[in-house]
Amino acid sequence: MKVILNTGRTIWQGQAIESGKDLPMYINAAAICHMNKEMMDELGVKAGSNIQVVSEYGDVIVKVVATNETLPEGMVYIPMGPWANRVIRPTTDCTATPSFKNIPVEITPTAEEVLDMPTLMKVYNKVEMV
């Protein structure tokens, strides 16, 4: 399913990042994709299902959550963090900030697991494996 991804801060992601990026609390707050119930039904997923999100910049596995606020049709939302960073446009257009909005992505259900943050960094060669 082709959709538009937006990212941003959430209260829960902000609280969890202060607790520790390697804790389950942070994974549960940032490795998620908010989706309208109608879109979840169309994709054949339920809250807690894993999906793969693919953009021209990369891919990532996250869990689906039903959004509390209605999103515009054809839009999904992933909180800012290392999972969203895998699929956003990395160029900054001289602003020193990558583009976190209006990213075309394709989402599909998957049986692949959501990676914790340290593993995500190692898999995507962000840090050296020891």
LINFENLIN-V305600 format. One record per backbone hydrogen bond with DSSP energy under -1.0 kcal/mol. CO is the residue of the C=O (numbers start at 0). NH is the residue of the N-H. If there is no record, write none. Layout:
# LINFENLIN-V305600
co = (CO/CO)
nh = (NH/NH)
This chain:
# LINFENLIN-V305600
co = (0/2/3/4/5/7/9/10/11/12/13/15/19/22/22/23/25/26/30/32/33/34/35/36/37/38/39/39/45/48/49/50/51/52/53/57/59/61/62/63/64/71/73/75/76/80/83/83/88/91/99/102/104/105/107/115/116/117/118/119/120/121)
nh = (106/104/75/102/77/79/13/14/15/16/17/19/22/25/26/27/29/30/62/64/76/66/39/40/41/42/43/44/48/63/109/61/107/59/105/54/52/50/32/47/34/74/3/5/33/84/86/87/98/94/6/4/2/53/51/119/120/121/122/123/125/124)
